[in-house]
């Protein structure tokens, strides 16, 4: 890695640790000492439902005890806004979180596309092409 890339990485790491230190209520040096790692909380469907911080196995207990909100497994659960800036689309977040089953949504979309494919159009090639293109585009986001 070049010097410029190393410096960029170091600056990003420092900014990340500063943000975490403020969020966790500890110093930057303490954050560095416990080596936090962001991990995904994924469901059985593979969707990411949230994030949490874990720390190195031998992280000093006196530092971990300072972190308010640490669970019994020494994990700190993060809100999506902790990782993304304030421009994150709250409506999109709510939509994603409230989804009951992405798998069922996918199946429903496929069934609806099959219904559309069954429509009989006049023998206009252009209309069929437009319909097929729209069906493809709608499924591309789902699959």
C-alpha positions as CSV (number, residue, x, y, z in Angstrom):
1,X,0.0,0.0,0.0
2,X,1.3,3.5,-0.9
3,X,2.0,6.2,1.7
4,X,-1.1,8.2,0.5
5,X,-3.4,5.2,0.9
6,X,-2.0,4.4,4.3
7,X,-2.5,8.0,5.5
8,X,-6.1,8.0,4.1
9,X,-6.8,4.7,6.0
10,X,-5.3,6.1,9.2
11,X,-7.4,9.2,8.9
12,X,-10.5,7.2,8.4
13,X,-9.7,4.9,11.3
14,X,-9.0,7.9,13.6
15,X,-12.3,9.6,12.6
16,X,-14.2,6.3,13.2
17,X,-12.6,5.8,16.6
18,X,-13.5,9.4,17.5
19,X,-17.1,8.8,16.6
20,X,-17.2,5.6,18.5
21,X,-15.5,7.1,21.6
22,X,-18.2,9.7,21.7
23,X,-21.0,7.2,21.2
24,X,-19.6,4.7,23.8
25,X,-18.6,7.3,26.3
26,X,-14.9,6.4,26.5
27,X,-11.7,7.9,25.2
28,X,-10.2,7.3,21.7
29,X,-7.3,5.5,23.4
30,X,-9.7,3.2,25.1
31,X,-11.5,2.5,21.8
32,X,-8.2,1.6,20.2
33,X,-7.4,-0.7,23.1
34,X,-10.6,-2.7,22.9
35,X,-10.4,-3.0,19.1
36,X,-14.1,-2.7,18.1
37,X,-15.4,-4.5,15.0
38,X,-18.7,-3.8,13.3
39,X,-20.6,-6.9,12.6
40,X,-23.9,-7.5,10.8
41,X,-27.0,-8.9,12.5
42,X,-28.5,-11.0,9.7
43,X,-31.6,-13.0,9.7
44,X,-32.1,-16.5,8.3
45,X,-33.2,-14.9,5.1
46,X,-29.8,-13.3,4.7
47,X,-31.2,-9.7,5.2
48,X,-29.2,-7.4,7.4
49,X,-31.4,-6.2,10.3
50,X,-28.9,-4.2,12.2
51,X,-25.3,-3.9,13.3
52,X,-23.4,-4.4,16.5
53,X,-19.9,-3.8,17.9
54,X,-17.9,-6.7,19.3
55,X,-14.5,-6.3,20.9
56,X,-11.3,-8.3,21.1
57,X,-11.5,-11.3,23.5
58,X,-9.1,-10.0,26.0
59,X,-10.4,-6.4,26.0
60,X,-9.9,-4.9,29.5
61,X,-12.9,-5.3,31.7
62,X,-12.5,-1.9,33.2
63,X,-12.9,-0.3,29.8
64,X,-15.9,-2.4,28.8
65,X,-17.6,-1.6,32.2
66,X,-17.6,2.1,31.2
67,X,-19.7,1.4,28.1
68,X,-23.3,2.0,28.9
69,X,-25.6,-0.2,26.9
70,X,-23.3,-3.2,26.6
71,X,-25.3,-6.4,26.6
72,X,-24.4,-9.6,28.5
73,X,-22.3,-10.9,25.6
74,X,-20.2,-7.7,25.6
75,X,-21.8,-6.5,22.4
76,X,-23.0,-2.9,21.7
77,X,-26.0,-2.7,19.4
78,X,-25.9,0.1,16.9
79,X,-28.8,2.1,15.4
80,X,-28.5,2.4,11.6
81,X,-28.1,6.2,12.1
82,X,-24.9,5.4,14.1
83,X,-23.3,4.2,10.9
84,X,-24.8,6.5,8.3
85,X,-25.0,10.2,8.2
86,X,-28.1,12.3,8.9
87,X,-29.0,12.2,5.2
88,X,-30.0,8.6,5.4
89,X,-33.6,8.2,4.2
90,X,-35.6,7.5,7.3
91,X,-38.7,6.4,5.3
92,X,-36.6,3.8,3.4
93,X,-35.2,2.6,6.8
94,X,-38.7,2.2,8.2
95,X,-39.8,0.3,5.1
96,X,-36.9,-2.1,5.3
97,X,-37.3,-2.7,9.0
98,X,-41.1,-3.3,8.8
99,X,-40.8,-5.9,5.9
100,X,-42.1,-9.1,7.3
101,X,-40.7,-11.4,4.6
102,X,-38.5,-10.3,1.7
103,X,-38.9,-13.9,0.4
104,X,-42.7,-13.6,0.2
105,X,-42.4,-10.2,-1.4
106,X,-40.2,-11.7,-4.1
107,X,-42.6,-14.6,-4.8
108,X,-45.5,-12.1,-5.0
109,X,-43.6,-10.0,-7.5
110,X,-42.8,-13.0,-9.6
111,X,-46.4,-14.1,-9.5
112,X,-47.6,-10.6,-10.5
113,X,-45.1,-10.6,-13.4
114,X,-46.4,-13.9,-14.6
115,X,-49.9,-12.5,-14.6
116,X,-48.7,-9.6,-16.7
117,X,-47.0,-11.9,-19.2
118,X,-50.4,-13.6,-19.6
119,X,-52.0,-10.4,-20.9
120,X,-53.0,-10.5,-24.5
121,X,-51.9,-7.5,-26.4
122,X,-52.8,-6.7,-29.9
123,X,-50.1,-7.9,-32.2
124,X,-48.2,-4.7,-31.7
125,X,-44.6,-5.7,-31.3
126,X,-43.7,-2.4,-29.7
127,X,-46.3,-2.7,-27.0
128,X,-45.2,-6.2,-26.1
129,X,-41.6,-5.1,-26.0
130,X,-42.4,-2.2,-23.7
131,X,-44.4,-4.5,-21.4
132,X,-41.7,-7.1,-21.3
133,X,-39.1,-4.5,-20.6
134,X,-41.1,-3.1,-17.7
135,X,-41.7,-6.6,-16.2
136,X,-38.0,-7.3,-16.4
137,X,-37.1,-3.9,-14.8
138,X,-39.6,-4.6,-11.9
139,X,-38.1,-8.0,-11.2
140,X,-34.5,-6.8,-11.4
141,X,-35.0,-4.9,-8.2
142,X,-36.5,-7.9,-6.4
143,X,-34.2,-10.7,-7.5
